[in-house]
Amino acid sequence: MSIFTISKELLQNIEHKTHYCDILFVFPQTNSFKVAMDKSNKILEIYCELAKDNISLKTWLDLLSYEPASIEKIEVELPESLDQNEIFLKVCGATANQKKLLIYSHQNWKKYKYSENNTVTYDSCTIFMIDRDEAIQVLKSAETNIVAINSVVATNQGNINNSKNLNNGKRN
């Protein structure tokens, strides 16, 4: 299972059909992707507030709730003093072995001092910051598992040209 925390900043800023289809609507599908939410429902409350004026977000939230639910509840203490970005960072930091935060733009999070590989250290946890374009690639690449023995395989509308299959070093 892959757990992702989805920031308010991403949900506030997405406008393109691609971002809805290739990021948000990947989660309600039958796969191993889950959206992290705190057990106290602060993140859910933030999402619901955004969905009041956005039918696509409302639909996304409705689909997430269907069984089997695409939500992973995270046990984490969220002090009232946290700003909204910190709520998402704190929940993300509490996810076991995952710690992946989907954001709209790295530029909007630079106050958290990025390290190598688009990571941020928050509350002694290394969090992987994944922007909207990176998220599309991460979610697509994780969807496909291909086992090919003695074969040539084209994926993502790829082409194969001038291929020679060899069987134990011999031509077929």
C-alpha positions as CSV (number, residue, x, y, z in Angstrom):
1,M,0.0,0.0,0.0
2,S,1.2,3.5,-0.8
3,I,0.0,6.3,1.4
4,F,0.1,9.9,0.2
5,T,-0.8,13.0,2.1
6,I,-2.5,15.5,-0.2
7,S,-2.0,19.1,0.7
8,K,-4.6,21.8,0.8
9,E,-2.3,23.9,-1.5
10,L,-2.6,21.2,-4.2
11,L,-6.4,21.0,-4.0
12,Q,-6.8,24.8,-4.0
13,N,-4.7,25.3,-7.1
14,I,-5.5,22.5,-9.5
15,E,-7.6,23.5,-12.5
16,H,-6.7,21.2,-15.3
17,K,-8.5,18.0,-16.1
18,T,-5.2,16.2,-16.2
19,H,-4.6,17.0,-12.5
20,Y,-8.0,15.8,-11.5
21,C,-7.8,12.6,-13.5
22,D,-4.2,11.6,-13.2
23,I,-3.7,12.6,-9.6
24,L,-6.9,12.8,-7.5
25,F,-9.1,10.3,-9.3
26,V,-6.4,7.7,-9.2
27,F,-7.0,7.2,-5.5
28,P,-10.6,6.0,-5.6
29,Q,-9.7,3.3,-8.2
30,T,-8.9,-0.3,-7.3
31,N,-5.2,0.0,-6.5
32,S,-2.9,0.2,-3.5
33,F,-3.0,4.0,-3.2
34,K,-4.5,5.6,-0.1
35,V,-4.9,9.2,1.0
36,A,-3.7,9.9,4.6
37,M,-6.0,11.7,6.9
38,D,-5.7,12.3,10.6
39,K,-8.1,10.4,13.0
40,S,-9.4,13.7,14.4
41,N,-10.6,14.6,10.9
42,K,-8.9,18.0,10.6
43,I,-7.7,17.3,7.1
44,L,-11.2,16.0,6.1
45,E,-12.7,19.3,7.4
46,I,-10.2,21.2,5.3
47,Y,-11.1,19.1,2.2
48,C,-14.8,19.5,2.8
49,E,-14.5,23.3,3.1
50,L,-12.7,23.4,-0.3
51,A,-15.3,21.0,-1.8
52,K,-18.2,23.4,-1.0
53,D,-17.3,25.5,-4.1
54,N,-15.8,22.7,-6.2
55,I,-18.0,19.9,-7.6
56,S,-15.0,17.9,-8.7
57,L,-13.5,17.9,-5.2
58,K,-16.8,17.0,-3.8
59,T,-17.1,14.0,-6.2
60,W,-13.5,13.0,-5.3
61,L,-14.3,13.0,-1.6
62,D,-17.5,11.0,-2.2
63,L,-15.6,8.4,-4.2
64,L,-12.9,8.1,-1.6
65,S,-15.5,7.2,1.0
66,Y,-17.0,4.2,-0.8
67,E,-15.9,0.8,0.4
68,P,-13.2,-0.3,0.2
69,A,-12.3,3.2,1.4
70,S,-9.3,4.8,-0.1
71,I,-8.4,6.6,3.1
72,E,-5.8,5.7,5.7
73,K,-6.5,7.1,9.1
74,I,-3.2,8.2,10.8
75,E,-2.9,8.4,14.6
76,V,-1.2,11.8,15.2
77,E,-1.5,14.6,17.7
78,L,-2.3,17.9,16.0
79,P,-1.9,20.9,18.3
80,E,-4.3,23.8,17.7
81,S,-1.2,26.1,17.1
82,L,-0.3,24.4,13.8
83,D,-1.0,26.4,10.6
84,Q,-2.7,24.5,7.8
85,N,0.5,23.6,6.0
86,E,2.0,22.2,9.2
87,I,-1.1,20.0,9.7
88,F,-0.3,18.3,6.4
89,L,3.4,18.0,7.2
90,K,2.6,16.6,10.7
91,V,0.2,13.9,9.3
92,C,2.6,13.1,6.5
93,G,5.4,12.7,9.0
94,A,3.3,10.2,11.0
95,T,2.7,7.8,8.2
96,A,4.7,4.6,8.5
97,N,7.5,4.4,5.9
98,Q,5.7,6.6,3.4
99,K,6.0,10.3,4.2
100,K,5.0,11.5,0.7
101,L,3.3,14.9,0.5
102,L,1.6,15.8,-2.8
103,I,1.8,19.6,-3.4
104,Y,1.0,22.0,-6.2
105,S,4.4,23.7,-6.4
106,H,7.7,23.5,-4.7
107,Q,7.9,27.3,-4.8
108,N,5.0,27.5,-2.3
109,W,6.9,25.4,0.3
110,K,10.4,26.8,0.1
111,K,10.2,28.2,3.6
112,Y,10.6,24.7,4.9
113,K,14.2,24.5,3.6
114,Y,14.5,21.8,1.0
115,S,17.3,19.2,1.1
116,E,18.4,16.8,-1.7
117,N,15.8,15.0,-3.7
118,N,13.0,17.4,-2.9
119,T,12.8,16.5,0.8
120,V,12.0,18.6,3.7
121,T,12.8,17.8,7.4
122,Y,9.8,18.6,9.6
123,D,9.6,17.6,13.2
124,S,12.6,15.3,12.8
125,C,11.0,13.5,9.8
126,T,12.2,13.5,6.2
127,I,9.2,14.2,4.0
128,F,9.2,13.7,0.2
129,M,7.6,16.7,-1.5
130,I,6.0,15.7,-4.8
131,D,4.6,18.5,-7.0
132,R,1.7,18.1,-9.4
133,D,3.8,17.1,-12.4
134,E,5.9,14.7,-10.4
135,A,2.8,13.2,-8.9
136,I,1.4,12.3,-12.3
137,Q,4.6,10.4,-13.1
138,V,4.8,8.7,-9.6
139,L,1.2,7.5,-9.7
140,K,1.5,6.3,-13.3
141,S,4.7,4.4,-12.9
142,A,3.5,2.7,-9.7
143,E,0.3,1.5,-11.5
144,T,2.0,-0.8,-13.9
145,N,3.8,-4.1,-13.1
146,I,5.1,-6.0,-16.0
147,V,7.0,-9.3,-16.0
148,A,8.5,-10.1,-19.3
149,I,10.8,-13.0,-19.8
150,N,12.5,-13.3,-23.2
151,S,10.2,-10.6,-24.5
152,V,10.2,-7.0,-25.7
153,V,7.5,-4.8,-24.2
154,A,6.4,-1.3,-25.2
155,T,4.5,0.7,-22.5
156,N,2.8,4.1,-22.4
157,Q,2.1,4.1,-26.1
158,G,5.8,3.3,-26.9
159,N,7.1,1.8,-30.1
160,I,9.5,-1.0,-30.8
161,N,11.6,-0.9,-33.9
162,N,14.2,-3.3,-35.3
163,S,13.9,-5.7,-32.4
164,K,15.6,-9.1,-32.4
165,N,14.5,-11.5,-29.7
166,L,17.3,-13.9,-28.6
167,N,16.7,-17.2,-26.8
168,N,19.8,-18.2,-24.9
169,G,21.9,-16.1,-27.2
170,K,20.5,-17.7,-30.3
171,R,18.1,-16.1,-32.8
172,N,14.6,-17.5,-33.0
